[in-house]
Amino acid sequence: MAEAMTTALVDEIVRTVLASAKYAALDPTLVAEVAAQEVSKGRRRKDAIKEVKTRLHQSVGAYWDGHTNYASWRAALEAVPDDAAQETLLRSIMRSHHSMRERMPFLEHFYRTLLDAIGPVHSVLDLGCGLHPLALPWMALPANALYLACDVDQEQIRFLDWWLAHYHQRGRAFVWNLLDGAPPSDVTGRVDVALLLKLAPCLEQLERGIMQRLLAEVTARVLIVSFPAQSLGGQRKGMLATYTAQMEALLTGRLWRVERFEFPSELVFRVHREIT
Ligand SMILES: C[S@@+](CC[C@H](N)C(=O)[O-])C[C@H]1O[C@@H](n2cnc3c(N)ncnc32)[C@H](O)[C@@H]1O
């Protein structure tokens, strides 16, 4: 009886949250998991809805500057006359997402540093990708490389899936809630590189311990795991030390070779899961 009431309350919270325009395209499984957590804390309907929306904002919505217009981005990308115009347009679209905007000043250097030494990279799995697949022209992957990208917003994923086809990149974008663990290897196969860029703070806020699970489950030769070096408000205090310690804790007991890189707004660890 109590279980049925809890289920009904979670369902009602999910329906209410998905009914608001800001969250309408979100993967319902993510909304349901966060709603279930809040209900299990004994929150009442109204407080639970408020808390679910706050946590979804902190892990997904806060990174967007509010100007997502996938249809107009698509039309503009279809109309660019050449590669140079495409790169200019991509840069302006990528600025709509905070994580990509921060990376913009060192985009070329980022991929040269992180990918050149481990190449050729024939397959990439981009977890919680945001708008990162739009940076493909800067990644300089081999022509036939496979690019798989996932996130929790269905409209964003439709746009990115269109973009991969438009850019003639083998691969696809798909909706995947990482609170359910890494996408299974029958979906992704074994990839050369998995990207977990600036994911840890969002995901750990949703479910403590989830990064540990993802590092164990992702079937990739190399993991590139990054953390923001500054907060959304631009504060840097203590973040490098905090996230370095967090990464060290995540790697405890694992015989993996790890390299550490500092970029102006991003701390990156390149993890070689096979011992070399
Ligand atoms: C800080 S952004 C990083 C985006 C991208 N990785 C980058 O660095 O440019 C965090 C991303 O994680 C995604 N995200 C949050 N919760 C998620 C979940 N449960 N499953 C999959 N992706 C999630 C958000 O939608 C957002 O795109």
The ligand as an SDF file (V2000), in Angstrom:
LIG
                    3D

 27 29  0  0  0  0  0  0  0  0999 V2000
   29.1340   20.2570  -17.2020 C   0  0  0  0  0  0  0  0  0  0  0  0
   28.2830   19.6110  -18.5630 S   0  0  0  0  0  0  0  0  0  0  0  0
   29.6140   18.8970  -19.4990 C   0  0  0  0  0  0  0  0  0  0  0  0
   29.2670   18.7220  -20.9600 C   0  0  0  0  0  0  0  0  0  0  0  0
   30.3770   18.1370  -21.8240 C   0  0  0  0  0  0  0  0  0  0  0  0
   30.8260   16.8610  -21.3040 N   0  0  0  0  0  0  0  0  0  0  0  0
   31.5230   19.0960  -21.9290 C   0  0  0  0  0  0  0  0  0  0  0  0
   32.4630   18.9910  -21.1420 O   0  0  0  0  0  0  0  0  0  0  0  0
   31.4860   19.9560  -22.8030 O   0  0  0  0  0  0  0  0  0  0  0  0
   27.5110   18.2000  -17.8670 C   0  0  0  0  0  0  0  0  0  0  0  0
   26.7020   17.3910  -18.8490 C   0  0  0  0  0  0  0  0  0  0  0  0
   26.2460   16.2020  -18.1920 O   0  0  0  0  0  0  0  0  0  0  0  0
   24.9370   15.9370  -18.6300 C   0  0  0  0  0  0  0  0  0  0  0  0
   24.2800   15.1070  -17.6200 N   0  0  0  0  0  0  0  0  0  0  0  0
   23.8420   15.4650  -16.3890 C   0  0  0  0  0  0  0  0  0  0  0  0
   23.2790   14.4220  -15.8020 N   0  0  0  0  0  0  0  0  0  0  0  0
   23.3680   13.3630  -16.6410 C   0  0  0  0  0  0  0  0  0  0  0  0
   22.9690   12.0020  -16.5710 C   0  0  0  0  0  0  0  0  0  0  0  0
   22.3460   11.5120  -15.5010 N   0  0  0  0  0  0  0  0  0  0  0  0
   23.2260   11.2120  -17.6320 N   0  0  0  0  0  0  0  0  0  0  0  0
   23.8560   11.6910  -18.7250 C   0  0  0  0  0  0  0  0  0  0  0  0
   24.2720   12.9680  -18.8460 N   0  0  0  0  0  0  0  0  0  0  0  0
   24.0250   13.8000  -17.8020 C   0  0  0  0  0  0  0  0  0  0  0  0
   24.3130   17.3170  -18.7670 C   0  0  0  0  0  0  0  0  0  0  0  0
   23.1670   17.2830  -19.5880 O   0  0  0  0  0  0  0  0  0  0  0  0
   25.4710   18.1020  -19.3620 C   0  0  0  0  0  0  0  0  0  0  0  0
   25.4740   18.0600  -20.7660 O   0  0  0  0  0  0  0  0  0  0  0  0
  1  2  1  0
  2  3  1  0
  2 10  1  0
  3  4  1  0
  4  5  1  0
  5  6  1  0
  5  7  1  0
  7  8  2  0
  7  9  1  0
 10 11  1  0
 11 12  1  0
 11 26  1  0
 12 13  1  0
 13 14  1  0
 13 24  1  0
 14 15  1  0
 14 23  1  0
 15 16  2  0
 16 17  1  0
 17 18  1  0
 17 23  2  0
 18 19  1  0
 18 20  2  0
 20 21  1  0
 21 22  2  0
 22 23  1  0
 24 25  1  0
 24 26  1  0
 26 27  1  0
M  CHG  2   2   1   9  -1
M  END
$$$$
